[in-house]
Amino acid sequence: MFRFEDPKYLYLLSAVLLLALIRWFTYRNQKRRLRKFGDPELLQALMPDVSRWRPSVKFWLLEAALTLLVVMLARPQFGKSISEQKRAGIETIVAIDVSNSMRAVDKDIDPNLSRMDKAKMLIAKLIEKFVDDKIGIVVFAGDAFVQLPITNDFVSAKMFLSNIDPSMIRYQGTNLAEAIRMSSHSFTQAEHVGKAIVIITDGEDHEGEAIEAAREARNEGRNVYVLGIGSPRGSYVPDPQQGGRFMLDNNGNEVLSRLNESMCKEVAQAGGGAYIHVENNALALNQLEAALDKLEKGSSTVYSDFDEQFQAVGLLALLLLIIEICILDRKNPSLKKLRLFKK
């Protein structure tokens, strides 16, 4: 298999092409100017040491060398060479509450962002902090499913994160127990690796059994951390189908969603983790990082199956440059008497 490690450098080939065009126009103008002085055959007889082809040969040798140097910068790779690297990190499954209550805007905390927007911004910042770790994303409301299997592809993680919205799950509610169990089953089989379940929710558990699920996860070696997002005072939940109006319950009253901190703390305690109230994203992120840093850093092996070939290209470019230097612009007087074929 052949590829370029840094293909962006191949755009420099346009500069090599531009030099060739300039050379072509210059050569045409030079021939036109020489014709003004006299007949080309007569001029050639008057300048016996001037070579017609050597300048062109030298130029195209330089062009070829420049082309090879650009290819060398792009780092051509061919063949297979396995290299082993050890990386130390943890595995984190982020379970994001996508129930309708996450649409609420807590004006006493942040009047410009909904709970969902704050949660996504927080996780995006967390992903940027990861280096040798792995992350997966689970979304839940009345049910739970894996949005992103555990991976170290942080670009894909951000892309999947941006698509999360409360409209993803039709069955509404807040089933924390199912979210914890789904997250617990989403880790790899690697041993001696810290495994964390980070739940972002407003804590309105409508199904129950969350504490039992957290305790089960802890027994399996998964630490459960709960990030409570929202206001204990409560906020009304906007109805996306009614414009600026709020959602109504069965009695026709506006739905008021409150952060259930007591339940969040109980779940975190049962899961052997910590509870963090998200008021300021930066502060909450620092607290979460400090908690995750206490987990055991496992090691993983990374293999590379490409062998660098830029050395061969560089040697070929150097050879062309040496040949170009050895070729003189004029004919060599010592070779004038040399005749390989006599008339």
N, C-alpha and C positions, 0 to 999 in steps of 0.2 A: 504494500500500500504506500502511495506517495502523497505527501501533503506539504504545505508551508505552515510553519508555526506562527509567523508574523506576516500574513499576506498583504497587510496594509502598505508595506514597503514596495510592493510591485507597482504602485502608482508612480513611482519614480521612473519607470520605463518610459513614461510620456516625455520626460525631459530628454532621454536618450533619442527618442524619435524626433523631438524638436531640433536637436543638434544635427541630425541627419538631414532634415529639411533645409536648415540654414546652410549646411555644406553644399547641398545640391544647387541652391540658388547662387551661392558664391562662385561655384565652378562654372555655371552658365555665364555669369557676368564676366568672369575672367577670360573665357574663350572669346566673348564678344569684344572685349577690349584689345586682345591680342590681334584680332583680325583687322583692327584699325591701323596697326603698325605695318602690316604687310601680309604676304602670303604665308600661311602656317608652315609649309615645307621649307621656305627660305629662312624663316625665323628659327626653325629647328636646326638647320645647318649652321646658323650663326651662334647657337647656344648648344654645343655638343655635350656639355656636362649636365645639362638640365634633363631630369627624368620626367617623363609624362605620367608614369604610373606610380612611382614611389610615394608621393604625397598622399595619393588616394589610398594606397595600401596601408600606410601608417595611420591615416584617419580611421579606416574601418577596423584596424586592429584595436585602436583606442575605443571605438564604439563597442566592439565585442567585449573588451575588458570591462567597460563600464556596465554593460548589461549583466555580465557575470557577477560583478560586485553588488548590483541591486538584488540579484537572485540570492546571493550569499546573505545579504541583510534579511531577506525574507525567511531564512533558515529552512532550506529544503530538508525533508525528513523522509527516509525510505528504509524499509526493512523492519526488523523487530529487535528491540533491545529492552529487556525487562529490568527496571530499576525498582528497588524497594525503599519505601520511606515509612517511617513510623510517625503517626499523628495521634495526639492525645486530646480527647474531648468528651463531651457528654451527649446523651440523646434527650431531646425535649419534644414532647407532644403538646401543642397549644390547642386547647379546646375553647372555641369562641361561641358564646351564647348569641344566637341569631333570632331569638324570639322578638315579638313585636315591641316588647318593653324596651329593647335596646335602641328603638327609634327616639326615645324620650331625650329631651334637652334639659339638663340640670342647670338652670339659670344661676343658682347660688354657687356653682362650681365653675362652669364654663358655658356662657350663654351662646357661644358661636358654634359649638360642636355637639353632635348627638353622642350618645354613649357608644354607638357602633363606630363612629368616626374616631373617637378617642382610642377605642380598643385597637383598631387597625393601625393607627399611627404608633401606638406603643409597641405592637408586635413588629412593625417595620423597623423601628429603632433597635429592637432586640436582635433581629436578624442581622443587622449591620454590625453588631458586636460579635457575632459568632465568627470563628475562624476555622477550627478543626472539629466543630461540633456537627450534629445532625439535627434536623428539625422536621416535624410533621404537623399537619393541621387537621383538626377535627371540628366540625360545626354541629351544633345541636340546638334543638328547641324542644318540641314534644318527642322528637326522635333524634338520633345522632348518626352521622356517617363521616367517612374519611374524605376530606377535601384534597389533601395532599399526603401521599405515603411518605414515610420518613426518608430523608435525603440530605445530602450536603450541597445540593444545587440551590444556592440561596437566591439566584435570579428567578428561578421558577417559583420558589416560595413566595417571593414578593408579588409575582404575577397572579398566583392563585389567591393570595391575600386580598389583592385589589378587587377581585370579583365577588367577594363575600358580601351578602346582603340578606336582610330578614326575609325576603321573598323566596329564598332558596328552599325553604321547608314549608310545606303546606300545613302539616300537622303542628299547630302551635302549642305553646306551653313551655316549661323549663324542666327538662328531665336530666338533672345533674348526675344521677346514678348511671344512666345509660351512657352519658358522655364520658364518665370516668372509666367504665368498663370497656367502651370502644377504644379509648386512648390507651388503656393498659394492654390491649391486644395488638397495638400498632407498632410496638417496639421491635427491634431486631432480636435475634437469639444470642447476641454477644454477651459474654459474662464479664464481670468485674468492670462494668461501665455504669457510671451514674445515670439514672433514668428519672426524668422529671415530667410530671403532668402539670401544666400551667392552665388553670381554668380562669377565663375572664367572663364574669357574669354579674348581674345585679342581684343575684341570690334568691330570686323568687322560685323556689323549688316546688313545683306543683305535683310531682309524682312521688316524692319521698325516697327513702332508701339510700340517699346520697352518703350519709355517714358510714353505713355498712359497706358501700362500694369503695369508699376511700380507705377504709380499714383493710379491705381485701387487697387493694392495690399496694398498700404499704407492706403487707405480708409477702407480696410477690417481688418486693424490691423496688417499687415505684414510689417516689415522693410526690405528694399532691400539694401544689401551691394554688391558692385562690386569690385572684385579683378582683376585689369588689369595685365595681364601677357604677357610679350613680350617687344619688343623694339620699340620706336617711329621711329627709323631710318629704321626699317624693316629688315626682314630676308627672305631668299628664302626657299620655302617649299619643302622638299625632297619627291620624288615619290617612294613609297614602291615597286612598280612594276618595277621600272627601276634601281634598285640598288642604286648607289651613285648619280644619276642624280636628277635634280629638276623638279617639275611639270611645265607644260607649259599651257598658256592660249590659247584661240581660235586663237590668232594671232601668235602662236608659240613662244611667249616670256616667259621667266622664271617668275613664279609667286612670287611676292614680297609681303609679309604680314607685315603690320605695325600695331602697337598698336594704337587704336583710343581712346586716353585718353579723349578727349573732350566729346565724346558720353558717355563713361563710367561715367564720372562725372555728366552728365545730368541725366542719368538713376538713379544713386545713390541719387541725390538730389530730384528727383521726388518721389523716394521710401522712403524718410525719413531716409536714412541710410548714409553711408560714402563710399568714393572711396579710395582704397589703391592700390598703384602701387607695384607690387611684384618684387623687385630687389633682396633683401635679404630675404630669407624665414623666418628666425628667427625674423627679424624686422617687417615684414608684419604680422606674427602670433601674435606678441605682440600688434600691433595696432588693429587687428581684435578682440582679446580677450578683450581689453579695451573697444571697441565699444559694444560688446555683453554683457559685464558686466553691462551696463547701462539699459538693458532691465529688465522688471519685472520678478521676479522669482516666478513661479507658484508652487503649491504643488500637489503632487500625492500620492495615497495610494498604498502600497505594501502589499500583503497578503502572508503568509506562511502557508502551510497546512500539516506540518510534526511535530510530537511530538517526542522529544528526549527520548530515552529509555536506554541510557548508564548507568543511575543510577542503574537500576535493574541488569544489567550485572555486574557492579562493586560490588554490594552487594553480588551476587552469588560468585564472585571471592574471596571476603573477607571471606565468609563462608568456602570455600574450604581451604584457607590458615589456618584458625583457626583449622579446623579438622586435617590438616596435622601436625600442631604443637602439638596437643594433642596426636597424635599417637606416641608411643615410638618405637625406633629401635629394642629393645629387648622385650621379653615377660615380662608381669607384674607379679612379684612373688606373689603378694597378690591374684591373680586370679588363681593360680595353682590348689588350692583345690576345685575350683568351678566346679561342674559337673552337667550340665543340663540334661544329659541322662546317667543313670547308666547302666552298663553292667549286 
